[in-house]
Amino acid sequence: DRVILMDEGRIIADDDPHQIMGNQELMERHGLEKPHSLMPHIDPHHG
């Protein structure tokens, strides 16, 4: 798998999806949020 992240027509990242999505600084710098599908699952019925 591969993700290419572009900003204003320039490639700023080209890597494995988990590497890019796991880079919080990179994501925030370009106005992105980690997809909910990659968030840890929390079961509200189990504390």
ZADRENDO-682511 format. One line per 10 residues: for each residue x, z, y of N, C-alpha, C. Coordinates in Angstrom, 1 decimal, padded with zeros to 4 digits. Last residue first. Layout:
<rs>
X/Z/Y/X/Z/Y/X/Z/Y | ...;
</rs>
This chain:
<rs>
-015.1/030.5/-000.5/-014.2/031.0/000.6/-012.8/031.0/000.1 | -017.3/028.0/-001.2/-016.2/028.8/-001.8/-015.2/029.2/-000.7 | -018.9/026.4/000.2/-019.6/027.4/-000.7/-018.5/028.3/-001.4 | -017.5/024.5/001.5/-018.1/025.6/002.3/-018.7/026.7/001.4 | -014.6/023.2/000.5/-015.9/023.5/000.0/-016.5/024.7/000.7 | -012.6/020.8/001.9/-012.9/022.3/002.0/-014.4/022.4/001.5 | -010.1/018.6/001.3/-011.5/018.9/001.1/-011.6/020.4/001.1 | -007.9/017.4/003.8/-008.1/018.2/002.7/-009.6/018.6/002.5 | -008.3/014.0/004.9/-008.3/015.4/005.2/-008.5/016.2/003.9 | -008.6/011.3/004.3/-007.3/011.9/004.0/-007.2/013.4/004.3;
-011.1/010.8/005.2/-010.9/010.6/003.8/-009.5/011.1/003.4 | -011.0/011.0/007.9/-011.5/012.1/007.2/-011.3/012.0/005.7 | -007.9/009.8/009.3/-009.2/009.5/008.7/-009.7/010.7/007.9 | -006.4/011.3/012.1/-006.3/011.1/010.7/-007.7/010.8/010.1 | -006.7/009.4/015.2/-007.0/010.6/014.4/-006.8/010.3/012.9 | -004.9/008.1/018.0/-005.6/008.0/016.7/-005.8/009.3/016.1 | -003.4/007.6/020.4/-004.8/007.9/020.4/-005.6/007.8/019.1 | -000.7/007.5/020.1/-001.4/006.3/020.2/-002.9/006.4/020.1 | 000.0/010.2/019.9/000.6/009.4/021.0/-000.1/008.0/021.2 | -001.2/010.9/017.5/-001.7/011.4/018.8/-001.2/010.5/019.9;
000.4/009.5/015.6/-001.0/009.3/015.7/-001.6/009.7/017.0 | 002.9/010.7/016.1/002.7/009.3/016.2/001.3/008.9/016.4 | 002.4/013.4/015.4/002.8/013.0/016.8/002.6/011.5/017.0 | 001.6/013.3/012.7/000.7/013.7/013.7/001.1/013.3/015.1 | 002.0/011.5/010.2/002.8/011.7/011.4/001.9/012.0/012.5 | 000.3/010.8/008.2/000.9/012.2/008.2/001.7/012.5/009.4 | -000.1/008.2/008.5/-001.2/009.1/008.8/-000.8/010.5/008.8 | 002.4/007.2/007.7/001.9/007.0/009.0/000.8/008.0/009.4 | 002.5/008.1/005.0/003.6/008.4/006.0/003.1/008.3/007.4 | 000.2/007.1/003.9/000.4/008.5/004.0/001.5/008.9/005.0;
000.7/004.2/004.0/-000.3/004.8/004.8/-000.2/006.3/004.9 | 004.1/003.2/004.5/003.1/003.7/003.6/002.0/004.4/004.4 | 004.6/001.1/007.4/005.0/002.1/006.4/003.9/002.3/005.4 | 005.3/000.5/010.5/005.1/-000.3/009.3/005.6/000.5/008.1 | 004.7/000.9/013.9/004.9/001.5/012.6/004.5/000.5/011.5 | 004.4/-000.8/016.1/005.1/000.5/016.3/005.3/001.3/015.0 | 004.2/-004.0/017.2/004.3/-003.2/016.0/005.0/-001.9/016.3 | 002.3/-004.8/020.1/003.6/-004.5/019.5/003.4/-003.7/018.2 | -000.2/-005.0/021.2/000.4/-006.2/020.7/001.7/-006.0/020.1 | -000.9/-002.3/022.0/-000.7/-003.4/023.0/000.1/-004.6/022.5;
000.2/-001.3/018.9/-000.3/-000.8/020.2/000.1/-001.9/021.2 | -000.3/-001.1/015.4/000.1/-001.9/016.6/-000.5/-001.2/017.8 | 000.8/-000.4/012.2/000.2/000.2/013.4/000.7/-000.6/014.6 | 000.2/-001.3/009.0/001.0/-001.7/010.2/000.2/-001.2/011.4 | 000.6/000.0/005.8/-000.2/000.1/007.1/000.8/-000.4/008.2 | 000.3/-000.6/002.3/001.1/-000.7/003.5/000.1/-000.6/004.7 | 000.8/000.0/-001.2/000.0/000.0/000.0/000.9/000.0/001.2;
</rs>
